[in-house]
Amino acid sequence: MVKDKDGFIVEVASPTGFCFGVKRAVESLEKCIEERASVGEKVYSIGMPIHNPQEVERLCQKGLVVTDKIEDVPEGASVFIRAHGAPPKVKKLLAERCGGRVIDATCPFVKNAQEKAALLSGEGYALLVLGDPGHPEVQAIVGCASGEVFVASSLSEVRELVKKDKLGVISQTTQKTELFAEAVGILAGSARELRVFNTICGATTQRQDGVRRMTGTVDGIIVVGGRNSANTAKLAEIASAGGCDVKWIEHAGELDKEWFNGKIKIGIAAGASTPDWLIDELKNALETSQMSRGMEGYDGRNDE
């Protein structure tokens, strides 16, 4: 890499590492895996327990089995419901198949969104969920509604909605706050009755704000996290929108030396499903390659 003689400075956004919901889920899953391994059994998960391939691989080496079909879970086996949650119908089928051996690790913030979906649809509101229709969290939220449901992932899709007399709005917990606010502003002029619950979780807001602050203080930002992670994708989008050169990687092995050319201050941000050990590996890779001038914890304040 072409650097000045002193290398470069690395700043780490705050917070990084697992959010509360993911940490809670992983700890619960690891405990269950250890208990079942002691009697020679596996633990099953419908879909990836968190959206980080490297962490999921680590858990699979301990005794986790990831499957996409309920039918692939042996009857009576221990089955794990991930932090993203699952539709009520899926939970019912798993309970019937596995009895009391269902570990429900749905994030409390996701449960809140599910409860709001049930409340609004139960009170006769057409429901709009701002999020990715293919994301398991959104699918679980939609499954909790009893009436008409729309899912929109962009403002253009929001504008295409047919006018409704009663419209309720909630969000995927990892949605960008700007999109949520703009969508509500658009809908306020079309719905005769609009009821809104901001279901974006606090950890998401904090991470997004941390990246926004960082964009003005660094020459480029490395975002580390799974490519299937919605909240990680939002961090990369926010950094790019702030005018930063962004490098999104899943692990340190994907670093591109050419990307560092001409940069003095590098930021590191991580998704809520990125484990500390991957962040530490990235820091160590930068330090051991003698590329960095110093590691500094980033607290959101600009250098004076």
N, C-alpha and C positions, 0 to 999 in steps of 0.2 A: 504494500500500500504506500501511496505517496502521502507523506505526512510532514508536518513541521518537525523539527528535531526533538520536540518534547512530546510528540504523540497527540492525543486528544483527551478531552474530559468527557466522562459519562455521567449522566444524571438519570436517576431512577424515579419514575412517577410514583405518586402515592395516592391511593393504595395499589399494591400489586398482590399477587398470590390469590389463593382461593377466597371467594366471598363467603359469607356466613352460610348460605344455603348449600353451596357445593362442599365446603369443609364438613358440614354436618352430615351430608349424604355420604361422602367418602369415608368418614370415620365410622359411620353406621355400617357401611358395606364391608370395610376391612374387619370389623368386629365379627360380623356374620360369617365372612369367609373363613376366619380363623376357627370359629366354633364348629362349622361344618367340616372343615378340613381335619379336625381332630377325630372325626368319626368316618373319615374317608368319603365325604360327600362334597359336591360342588354347589355353588350358588349361581342362579340364572338371572339374567337381566334381559328384559324386552327392549332391545335397542341399547346403544352405548349409554352407560350410566352417567357420564359427563362427556361433553364435546371436546375431548382432548385425546387423540390417538395414543400418545406416548404413555399417559397415565393409565388409560384403559389397558394397554398392553402389560403394564406393570401389575395391574390387578388381575389380569387373566393368568399371569404366571403364578399368582398366589392361589388361584382356584375359582376364578370367575368364568362363566360361560355366557357370551353375548349371543342372543338369537333375535330374529325379527318376528318369529311366529310363536304364538301361545302353545300351539300343538307340539313344538319342539321342547317344551318344558316337561320333564317327567312328572307324572302325578305324584303329589306328596312332596315334591322338591321345594327347597327354599328359593323364592323368587323375589327380586329386588325391583321396586318401582323407583325410577330415577328422580333426580331433583326437578326435572321438567314436568313431572306428573304424568298421569294417564287418564284417558276418558273413563267415566264411571262404568261404562259397559265392559271395558277391558279389566278394570279392577274386579268387577263381579265375576268375570270368567276365570280370572286368576285365583280368586278366593274359592271358587267351586273346584278348581283343579288341584290347588295346593293346600286347601284348608287354612289353618291359622299360621301358615309359614310364609306369609306375604309381608315383606318389609317395605313399608311405605315411607320413602325418604323425600317426598314432594317438598320442595322449598316452601316455607311459610309465605313468602311473597307471591309465589305462584298459586298457592291455595287461596290467598286473598283475591287474586284475579278470577279464579274459578268461582268463588263465592259471589263476587260481584256479577259475573256472567249469569249465574243462576238467579240472583236477585232481580236484575234488570229484566231478563226475559220472563221471569215469573210475574212481574208487574205489568206485562204487556208491551214492553219496549222492543222494537226491532234493535238488534244488537250489532254494533260495529266493533270489531277487534282490529286494532292497528298493529299489524305484525306480518310475519312471513307465513303464508298458508301451509307451507310444507314443513314448518318447524314443529317438533313434537310438543313443545309447550303450548303453542297456539292450537294444535289439534286437541289437546287435553282440555283447554279452556272452552273451545267450541263445543266439545262433548258435554259440557256442564249446562249448556243453554237448552231451553225447552221450546223456543220459538224461532222466529226468523233471524238468521245470522249472516253477516257479511264480514269478510276479511279483506283489508286493504293494506298494501305495503308501500304505497306512494300517494302523494297528494293528487296526482292525476286520477288515480282510482277512487279517491275520496270524492272528487268532483263529479265522478260519473254516477254516484249513488242516486237512486231515485229518492225524491223528497218523501220524508216520512213524517207523519203526525207526531209520533213518539219515537225518539231515537236515543238509545243508550250507547255510550262510548267507553271502552276500556282499552288497555294496551298490553301487548307483550311486555314482560317485565324488563327486557333489555333494549327497548325501543329508544331511539334518539329523542331527547326532550324537545328539540326544535320541531321535529316532524309532528310530534303529538300536539304541541301548542298551535302550530299552523293548521293542522287538521281540524282542531276544535274551533278555531276562528272561522274556517270555511263553513263548517256545519252550523255554526250559530246563526248564519244568515239564511239557512234553508229549512231546518227542522222547526216545526211549530212548538214542540216541547223537546228539550235536549237535556239529558242527564249524563254527567261525566264523572268518572272515577279515574284519577291518575294512578294507575297500577304499575308505573315504572318503579323499580325498587331503588332504595337509597344507595346501595352499593354501586349500581349502574350509574347513577347520577354523579357520584363522587369520582368514579373512574373517568367518566367523560369530561368532567370539569378539570380533573388533573391533566388530561391530555391537552385540553384547550389552553390551559395556562402555560404548558410546556412549549407549545408550538412557537411562541414568540421568543423563546430563550435558547433554542438549539438549532443546529444546521440540518438535522435529520433525526427521525425517530424510528427505532426498531420496535415493532409490535410483535410480541411472541405469544402464540396461542394456536389452537387447532383451526384449520381452515373451514371446519364445519361448525365453528363457534360463532353464533350470532353476535354476542356482545363484543367479541374480539374484532369482528368485521366492522362494527360500529366505531370502535376506537381508531381503526385504520382510516375509515372514512372521515372522521372528525379531524385527524391529524392532516390528512390530505387537503381537506377543505380549508384548514388554517394556513395553507401555503407551505407545509413541510414536505420534504422528500421522505417518503415512507418506505420502509422495508418490512414486509410481513413475513415472518418465518414461524415454523413450528418448533424448531430446535436449533441449537448453535451450529450444527453441521450444515445448515443452509445459508450461513453467512457468505456474502459476496464481497470479496476484498475491494473490487472496483467501486462498489457503492460508497466506500469511505473516502474516496479521493476528494480532496478539497474541503473536508469537514473538520471542524475543530471541536464542536460540542455535539455530542450524540445523546439522544434521549432513549430510554427503555420504558416501554409500557407493556402491560400484560393483561390478558382477558381474565375474567372471574373464574374460569375453569382451567387456568394455567397453574400447575403446581409449583411450589417454591423451588423444587429441585431442578426444574427446567430453567427457571430464571437464574438460579445460581450457576448452572452450567454455562449460560450465556455470559454472565459476568466473568467467570473463570476463563472462558475462551478469549475474551477481550484482554483480560489481565495477563494471561500466560503468553499471549502472542506479542506482548510488549507494545500493544497499540495504544494503550490508554495512559493518560497523564495522571489520572486519579479517579477513584470512585466516590461519587457524592450522592447522598440520599437527597431526593428532590422533594421539597415541601411546598411547592407551588409559588415560591417567592422568586422574583427576578434577582439576578446578581446586581449588586450596587457597584 
